[in-house]
Amino acid sequence: MIIACVSDRKYGTFLAMTRGKRTQSAELEVRLLREGIVESVHRVQAVVADTRGRTLSAAGSAETAAFIRSSLKPFQALAVTSTGTMERYRLNDRDLAIICSSHQGTVVQARQAFNVLWRADIPPSALQCPIPAGKSSPLEHNCSGKHAGMLAVCRQRNLPLGTYLQRNHPIQQLILTKVAELLRMPPAEFISAHDDCGAPTYFMQLGQMATLYAHLASGDNLDMERIVRAMTHHPVLISGEGQFDTELMKLSGGDLVSKAGSEGVQCIGRVGEGLGVAIKALDGARRAKHAVAIHLLKQLGWITPAQSERLAELFMAIGDYKRLEVVGELSML
């Protein structure tokens, strides 16, 4: 269980809420085997939820809380799709995909982020995400598309560009309102902190993350449906060749929408069915969340045996002498 120590009364209320009635089941273990001998073990929790916020199955607790990190990006993109910004600047699905992405800073990806800025007549110098080590431009930062989208909304609404990352800026308040509406919570109850790129991210329960992805994949909202289409039609822009989100969406042929977050967070929605999965490796290990995602998607029947085998080749066979295995299953609640 993740425990956070905070003194503010509002934070204490939120954490008390996360420690209320618990639906606890056994966590999953991801074991690193070196020639069949266990060398390391990761603990992972996961939740499946629907659009009504009901936990359908879990490994661990639906009330475990963590920062959603970059898995928030499709919902930050709602500020772009719901305000007329796409139409105003003639942005297309490739632009929307890069806005949702955690990309690798390739030339193609950086140019796509630049296109969002260029169409909105915003100079790249307005980006406040860092310049990655060894790179020359903030356009090469993995969050540059998200920042470009926020700036485009600011330009469309005549909002200040220089303060767009501040929590009280109208663009951040708009994003928070969209997330709060989906989770049927007052915006004031959310705990925020700055992500590594400088934009706010939110501390929420795994069940809430899964519910967000159930909404994203449901097909019940035109703005979110457009986001899903952009992500699944242009998966290489979302992360990159050989990366988990890209490979999963390519293999699933648009049946799954997937977005990673740092520190062991992975969220996936089953398109058209209103179901979402949220995964958290408690030690933040990327390899553990990937192994669990493959294991659970196979258990749920969301990927075929052939798709599972291919993903396992890419993300669970991690060397000539090492492989990952997952111990445990989702429990129906």
N, C-alpha and C positions, 0 to 999 in steps of 0.2 A: 504494500500500500504506500502511495506517495503521500508524504506529510509535509506541509508547508507551515512555517512559523511566521505569523504576521500579527501585528498589534492593533491595526485599524479595526474599528467596530464593524464596518461594512464587510471587510475581508473575513472577519471572524464569523459573521452571519453566513457568508457563502460557504465557508469550510464546515461550519456546523451542518449546513444543508447536505454537503457531500458525505457527511458521516452519519446520516440518518438511517433509515431502513436499508439494510444491505442485502443484496442478492449475490452471495458469494459462492463461487464454485472453484474448482481446482485450477490454478494457473497452468500455463503451458511451460514446458522446458525446451530450450533449444540447446542441443549438445554438439560441441565441436569434437569430432572423432579424428584422431590421428592414427591411421592404419587400424581403425576399429576400437581404439582405446580412448576413453573420454579424457579430454584435455581441459575443456572449459564448458561452463554451463551458464546460459542466460535465462532469466525469468521474464515471461511475457504474458500480458493480459489482453483480452480481446472481447468485443461486444458486437452483436448483431441487433439492429433496431429498425423500426418502421417509422413512417412519417408522423405517427401519433405519439412518438416518443416511447413506445413500449419496447422493453428489452425482450427479445425473442430467444436469445441464447447468449451464453457468456463463458469465458474462461477467465476466472478472476472475478472482479467486481465492476459492474456498470458505473459505480459511483467513484471509482478511481479518477483522480483529476490530474491533468497535465496541461502544459501549453500546447495549443493546436499547431503552432508554428506555421510552416508554409502550406499545410493542408487547408489553411483558411483561404488561400488565394482564389479559388473559384467563387467564393462568397464576397471577397473584396472586389472581384470583377463585376458583381451585381451593380456596383455604382456606375459602371460603364454602360451596361446593357439596359438599365432602367431609367436613364436620364436623357436619352436621345443623343448621347455622345457618339455612338456608333454611326448614326445617320448624319449627324452634323459634320463629321470629319470623314465620312465615307470609309470607315474602318471595315475590314472584312474578317472572315473567320480565322485567317492566319494571324491577324493583329490580335484578335481576342485570345487565341491560343497562347501567344507569347505573354499576354497580360496575366494569364493563369499559370505561367511556367516557373520552374526552378531550373533554368537552362544552364548549359555548360560554357556559355560565352563564345560559341563558335561564330565565325563570320556571318553565317546565315541567320543565326539567332540574334546577334547584336544588330544586324541590319533591320530585322523585323521590329525590334524595339525602337530603333531610330525612326522607322516609318510611322509609328504611332505619334511620336513627337513632331515629326516633319509635317504630318497632315494637320496637326493642331497648332502649327507655327510656334513650337516651343523649342528652344535651344537645348542640346544635351547637357549643357552646364547647369540646367535647372534640376537635374537629377541629384538627389541627396543620398543615394545608396553609395557605398564605398567603391573605390577603384580596387579590384582584386590584386593581390600580390602578383607581381610579374606582368600585369596588364597595364594598358595605357588609358583606359576610358571606363567610366561607370556603366556604359552600355554593355560592357563585358561581365558585369556583376550578374549573378544568377537571378536576382530580383528586379533587374532593370525594366522588364516588361510590366511588372506590377506597378512600379513607380511611374512609368510612362502613362499607364492607364489612369492613375490617380491625378496626374498633372493634366491629362486631357479633359477629365471631368471638371477640374478647377478652371481651365480655360473656357470650357463651354458654359460654366455657370458664373464666370467673372469673379472667381474666388482667388484669394492671395496664393501665389505659387511658392513663395519663400518659406511658408510655415506649414506646408501641407502634411508634414509628419507629426505635428503636435496633436495630442489626444483630443483637444477641444476644437480642432479645425473642422469646418463643416464637412469636408470629405470623409474624415475619420468618423464623425458622428453619423453620417449617412450610412457608412458601412456597418457600424455598430447597430444602428436601428434595423437594418436588413437582417442581421444575424439574430437579434433579439426577437424580431417578429417570427422568424422560423421556429425558434425554440419557445415562443410564448412566454418570454421573460421580460421584466423591465430592464431597459438598458443600464440603469444605475447599478444593477446587481452584478454586472460583469467585472471581473478583475482583469486588468490589462497590464502588459509590460512591453517594452520595446524589443522587437526582434533584432537579430544581428544587423539587418539592413537599415534599421532605424524606424520602421513602421510599427504601429501597435499590433500585438497579437493577444490572444485571450486564453485565460486559464479556465478550462471547462472539463466536465466529466466525460469519460469515454462514451457513455450512453448518449450524451449530447452531440459529440462528434459524429457518432454513427447516425443519429437522427438527422443531422445536417446533410449527410451524404445520401440518406434515404430520400430527403426532399430533392436534392440535386438530381438524382437519377429517376425521379418519379414520372417526369413528363407532364406534371400538372401545372407548370409555370413556364411561360414562354421565354422569359429572360434566362432562367436556368437551363431550359432545353437548348437554347442557343449556345450557352457556355459548354454544355456537354457535347454538342455537335462539333464545336470548334476543337475541343480537347481530343475527342475520339477520331476526328477526321485528320488531325495534324499532330499525331502523338510524338513525332520527332522533335517538335518545337517545345513540348512540355518538359522534357528532360534531355534526351539525346539517345543516339544509337547505343545499345548495350545497357541502358539504364532501366530500372525496374518499371517505372510508370509507362515509359515508351513501349517496352517489350510486351508488357501485359496488355495494353490497349491494342497494340498491333495484333497480337495473337488472338484476342477475344473478338476481334472484328466489330468493335463498337458495342458489344454487350456489357462491358464494364468500363467505368470511369474511375481513374485512379490518380491520387495525388499524395505524394510523400511530404512529411514534415521532418525537421531535424530532431535529434535526440530520441530516435526510435519510434516516431509516430508514422503511421500509414493508414490512410482512409480510402475506401473503395465503395462505390455504389453499383448496384445491378440495374442497368438502364431499363426503364419501362416497368419496373416492378416495385419501386418505392421501398427498397431495402438497402441498408448501409452497414458497413463493417468499419470499426475503428480498432486499431492495434497499437499497443504501446509496449516496447521493450523497456523494462524498468531501468536497465543500465544504459539505455540510449544506443544500443548496438544496431547498426543498419543491417548487418547480415542476419540478425535474429528476427527482425520484423519481416524481412523478405521471406525467410524460411517459413515463418508462421503464416504469412499471407498465402503462400502456395499451398501449404498444408490445409488451411481452412477453406480456401476456395474449392479445393478438391472435395473436402468433406461436404460442403454445402451443395456441390454439384454445379457450381458457377463456371467451372472450367472442365474441359474434357480430360480423360487420362493422357491423351497425346499432348495437350497443352501443358498439363501439369509436368509431364516428363521433360518437355523442352525448357520450361521455366526452371525446373530443378537442375538441369544441365548448366544453365546460365548462372544460377544464384545459390545453389546448394553444394555443388561440386566445386570447391574453392581452391583446389590445388591437386597435384599428383598424389599427395598422401593424406589429404584432409577432405572431410565432407561434413555437412550439417545434417542432423536428424531432429525431428520434433516429436516430443513425447506429450500425449494428452489430446483431448478432444473438447469441442464446445459442448456445454451442458445446456439442455433445453430447460427453460424456466417457466 
